[in-house]
Amino acid sequence: MQEYNLNNMNRLEKKYREEVISKMKDKFGYKSNMAVPRISKVVLNVGISATKNDDKYIDLVVNTLSRITGQKPVLTKAKESISSFKIREGNVVGAAVVIRRFRMYDFIDKFINLTLPNVRDFRGLNQKSVDKHGNLSIGLREHLCFPEINPDEVENIHGLEVCIVTSTNDREQGLELLTLMGIPFAK
């Protein structure tokens, strides 16, 4: 297990500990560093429709999420059959990855500085993407914007959702935390 020392930290985690905590304490009046909200996890999710529910497509999605995150995704299965959506109980309906701790900070840093500038027609994230609990949800139409994906090798393009979960239950505090961490919101 990796130790917590300033020499071993990611630059985003170092920024959180050195700058963001003090600014959040000044603005919201926290008495302790432990009371300041933090980013607790990042969740990546890909939905798989019933029409594309074949092994080749599922392997493509699993491979994509593995390359992006460095972790193997968990396949989510349908709990019940829904005939109007052509879903049967036990069919794979999605894949998800939860990133925490060191990998989380590395992923967010890469997401802010490399991935978002590669998104087509990107002008900043909408502040309405932050929910009432301070969590940010971003939907991407193409997975090609990630630097790990080689566009020449891609057969099918699929979208994915990135959800950055914070430890606060207040939208204003969550928005301030994400802004101080460097998330580019539209003005």
C-alpha positions in Angstrom: 0.0 0.0 0.0 1.3 3.4 -0.9 2.1 5.9 1.8 0.8 9.5 2.0 3.7 11.8 1.7 3.9 15.0 -0.4 6.7 13.6 -2.6 4.6 10.7 -3.7 1.3 12.5 -4.4 -0.3 13.3 -7.7 -0.2 17.0 -8.6 -4.0 17.3 -8.3 -4.0 15.7 -4.8 -1.2 18.0 -3.8 -3.3 21.0 -5.1 -6.2 19.8 -3.0 -4.2 19.5 0.2 -2.2 22.8 -0.2 -4.7 25.2 -1.8 -8.3 23.9 -2.0 -8.6 23.0 1.7 -7.6 26.5 2.9 -9.8 28.3 0.3 -12.8 26.1 1.3 -12.2 26.7 5.0 -12.1 30.5 4.4 -15.2 30.6 2.3 -17.5 28.2 4.2 -16.0 28.5 7.7 -14.9 24.9 8.3 -13.0 24.5 11.6 -11.1 21.3 10.6 -9.4 20.0 7.5 -11.3 16.8 7.8 -14.7 18.7 7.6 -13.8 20.1 4.1 -15.6 18.1 1.3 -13.4 16.0 -0.9 -13.8 13.9 -4.0 -14.6 10.4 -2.9 -14.8 8.4 -6.1 -15.2 8.5 -9.9 -17.6 6.2 -11.7 -17.5 5.4 -15.4 -20.5 3.7 -16.9 -21.4 2.5 -20.4 -24.9 1.3 -21.2 -25.3 -1.6 -23.6 -28.6 -1.7 -25.6 -30.5 -4.9 -26.2 -29.8 -4.6 -30.0 -26.1 -4.5 -29.5 -26.0 -7.2 -26.8 -23.6 -9.6 -28.4 -20.3 -10.9 -27.0 -18.1 -9.0 -29.5 -19.6 -5.6 -28.5 -19.5 -6.4 -24.8 -15.8 -7.3 -25.2 -15.2 -4.0 -27.0 -16.8 -2.1 -24.2 -14.9 -4.0 -21.5 -11.6 -3.5 -23.4 -12.3 0.3 -23.8 -13.1 0.8 -20.1 -10.0 -1.3 -19.1 -7.7 0.8 -21.3 -9.2 4.1 -20.0 -9.1 3.3 -16.3 -6.6 0.5 -15.8 -9.2 -1.6 -14.0 -11.5 -4.4 -15.2 -15.1 -3.2 -15.4 -18.1 -5.0 -13.7 -20.8 -6.1 -16.0 -24.3 -5.2 -14.9 -27.1 -7.5 -15.7 -30.9 -7.0 -16.1 -32.8 -7.9 -12.9 -36.1 -8.5 -14.7 -37.4 -9.0 -18.2 -38.9 -6.0 -20.0 -40.5 -7.0 -23.3 -41.0 -3.5 -24.8 -37.2 -2.9 -24.5 -36.4 -6.5 -25.7 -34.5 -7.2 -22.4 -34.4 -10.6 -20.8 -33.5 -11.3 -17.2 -29.8 -11.9 -16.9 -28.8 -10.0 -20.1 -25.8 -7.6 -19.8 -27.1 -4.1 -19.9 -24.0 -2.1 -18.9 -20.5 -2.0 -17.7 -19.2 0.1 -14.8 -15.8 1.0 -13.2 -15.4 2.7 -9.8 -12.1 4.5 -9.3 -10.9 5.5 -5.9 -7.8 7.0 -4.1 -4.6 7.4 -6.2 -6.0 6.2 -9.5 -8.9 8.6 -9.0 -6.7 11.7 -8.8 -4.6 10.5 -11.8 -7.8 9.9 -13.8 -9.3 13.4 -12.9 -6.1 15.1 -13.8 -5.9 13.3 -17.2 -9.6 13.9 -17.7 -9.3 17.7 -17.2 -6.1 18.3 -19.1 -6.2 15.8 -21.9 -9.6 14.4 -22.5 -11.9 17.4 -22.2 -9.9 19.5 -24.6 -10.3 16.6 -27.2 -14.1 16.7 -27.0 -15.6 18.0 -30.1 -17.0 21.6 -29.8 -16.1 21.8 -26.1 -16.8 25.2 -24.5 -16.9 24.2 -20.8 -19.2 22.0 -18.7 -22.6 23.3 -17.8 -22.9 24.1 -14.1 -26.3 22.4 -14.1 -24.4 19.1 -14.4 -23.8 19.3 -10.6 -26.7 17.8 -8.7 -28.1 18.9 -5.4 -25.6 16.6 -3.6 -22.6 18.2 -5.2 -21.9 15.4 -7.7 -20.9 16.1 -11.3 -22.2 13.9 -14.1 -20.8 14.2 -17.6 -22.1 12.3 -20.6 -19.7 11.8 -23.5 -21.0 10.8 -26.9 -17.8 9.3 -28.1 -15.1 7.4 -26.3 -12.5 8.5 -28.8 -11.6 11.7 -26.8 -9.5 9.6 -24.3 -5.8 9.5 -25.2 -5.6 5.7 -24.6 -7.9 5.0 -27.5 -6.4 4.8 -30.9 -9.0 5.9 -33.5 -7.6 3.6 -36.2 -8.4 0.5 -34.1 -12.0 1.5 -33.3 -14.8 -0.5 -34.9 -17.8 0.9 -33.0 -18.1 4.2 -31.3 -20.0 4.2 -28.0 -20.7 6.8 -25.4 -20.0 6.8 -21.7 -20.8 8.6 -18.5 -18.3 10.0 -16.0 -19.7 10.8 -12.5 -17.4 12.6 -10.0 -18.8 11.9 -6.5 -18.0 14.4 -3.7 -18.5 13.9 0.1 -20.7 17.0 0.5 -24.5 17.1 0.4 -24.7 20.8 -0.8 -24.7 21.9 -4.4 -22.9 25.2 -3.8 -20.1 23.5 -1.8 -19.7 20.8 -4.4 -19.6 23.3 -7.2 -17.0 25.4 -5.4 -14.9 22.3 -4.7 -15.0 21.1 -8.3 -14.2 24.6 -9.6 -11.2 24.9 -7.3 -10.0 21.5 -8.4 -9.8 22.8 -12.0 -13.0 21.4 -13.6 -13.6 23.8 -16.5 -17.2 25.1 -16.2 -18.7 27.4 -18.8 -19.1 31.0 -17.8 
